[in-house]
């Protein structure tokens, strides 16, 4: 079984979650991505957020949220994505950049628009009363 290791940025506002649509994709994803080489989780989070959202994560505010695993969206059966999620404060304005086509705020009712691993994260946030 192959596992795709990804880091994700959990950012909530008004009980909605920040999500992105990448160019050429058919589902929204929580921002983040795969590490480059021997990057740490923090380094990956900082780089991905800068590349995708033009924001600067404040390193000293990074807080682990949780790790979730599910079938990887659009991949062959048995390919699993492991999403390690972090919350953090940032400087700058959220803007789509790089491969990101659109930045949106999603709610729990938007489960039909997201990947399987994001559904697990949305459910966890909803169960904790953090996502409407």
C-alpha positions in Angstrom: 0.0 0.0 0.0 1.4 3.4 -1.0 1.0 6.4 1.2 1.2 10.0 0.1 2.5 12.2 2.9 1.0 15.7 3.0 0.9 18.7 5.3 -2.3 20.8 5.6 -3.1 24.3 6.9 -6.3 24.4 8.9 -7.7 28.0 9.0 -11.2 28.7 10.3 -13.2 31.9 10.2 -16.8 32.3 11.2 -17.1 28.5 11.5 -16.0 28.1 7.8 -12.8 26.6 6.6 -10.3 27.9 4.1 -10.1 25.7 1.0 -8.6 25.9 -2.4 -9.3 24.6 -5.9 -6.1 23.8 -7.9 -6.0 24.4 -11.7 -7.3 21.3 -13.5 -8.8 19.6 -10.4 -12.4 18.6 -9.7 -12.4 18.9 -5.9 -11.5 21.5 -3.3 -8.6 20.8 -1.0 -7.5 22.2 2.3 -4.3 24.2 1.5 -0.9 22.5 1.8 1.1 19.8 0.0 3.9 17.4 -0.1 7.3 18.1 1.5 10.4 18.8 -0.6 13.3 16.5 0.3 14.0 16.5 4.0 11.8 19.4 4.9 10.2 19.3 8.4 6.4 19.6 8.8 6.8 23.3 9.7 9.1 24.1 6.8 6.6 22.4 4.4 3.7 24.3 5.9 5.5 27.6 5.6 6.6 27.0 2.0 3.3 25.7 0.8 1.3 28.5 2.3 3.6 31.1 0.8 3.5 29.4 -2.7 -0.3 28.8 -2.7 -1.8 31.6 -0.7 0.9 34.4 -0.6 0.9 34.4 3.2 3.7 34.2 5.7 3.1 31.7 8.5 4.3 32.9 11.9 6.5 30.0 12.9 6.0 30.4 16.6 2.2 30.1 16.3 2.2 26.7 14.5 0.0 24.2 16.4 -0.6 20.6 15.5 -4.3 19.8 14.9 -4.3 16.1 13.9 -3.4 13.5 11.3 -6.0 11.9 9.0 -5.7 9.1 6.5 -8.0 8.1 3.6 -8.1 6.9 0.0 -6.3 9.5 -2.2 -8.7 11.4 -4.4 -8.3 10.6 -8.1 -5.7 7.9 -7.4 -5.8 4.1 -7.8 -7.5 2.1 -5.1 -5.2 1.4 -2.1 -3.2 4.6 -2.5 -3.7 6.4 0.8 -3.1 10.1 1.7 -1.9 10.9 5.1 -2.7 14.5 6.0 -0.9 16.0 9.0 -2.8 19.2 9.9 -1.6 22.4 11.6 -3.2 25.7 12.6 -1.2 28.9 12.6 -1.4 32.7 12.5 0.0 34.5 9.5 0.9 37.8 7.9 -0.4 38.9 4.5 -3.6 38.6 2.5 -5.0 35.3 1.3 -4.7 35.2 -2.5 -4.6 32.4 -4.9 -1.1 31.8 -6.4 1.0 29.2 -8.2 -1.3 26.2 -9.1 -4.3 27.6 -7.1 -7.2 28.7 -9.2 -9.6 29.8 -6.4 -9.6 30.4 -2.6 -13.0 29.7 -1.0 -14.6 29.3 2.5 -16.4 26.0 2.8 -18.9 24.7 5.4 -19.8 21.2 6.6 -22.6 21.0 4.0 -19.9 21.2 1.2 -18.8 17.6 1.7 -19.7 16.7 -1.9 -17.1 19.2 -3.1 -14.0 17.8 -1.3 -11.6 14.9 -1.2 -12.1 11.8 1.1 -9.4 12.9 3.6 -10.8 16.4 3.8 -14.2 14.8 4.6 -12.6 13.2 7.7 -11.2 16.6 8.7 -14.5 18.4 8.1 -16.2 15.8 10.2 -13.8 16.1 13.1 -14.1 19.9 13.0 -17.9 19.7 12.9 -18.0 17.2 15.8 -15.9 19.7 17.9 -18.3 22.5 17.0 -15.7 24.4 15.0 -17.3 24.1 11.5 -21.0 24.8 10.7 
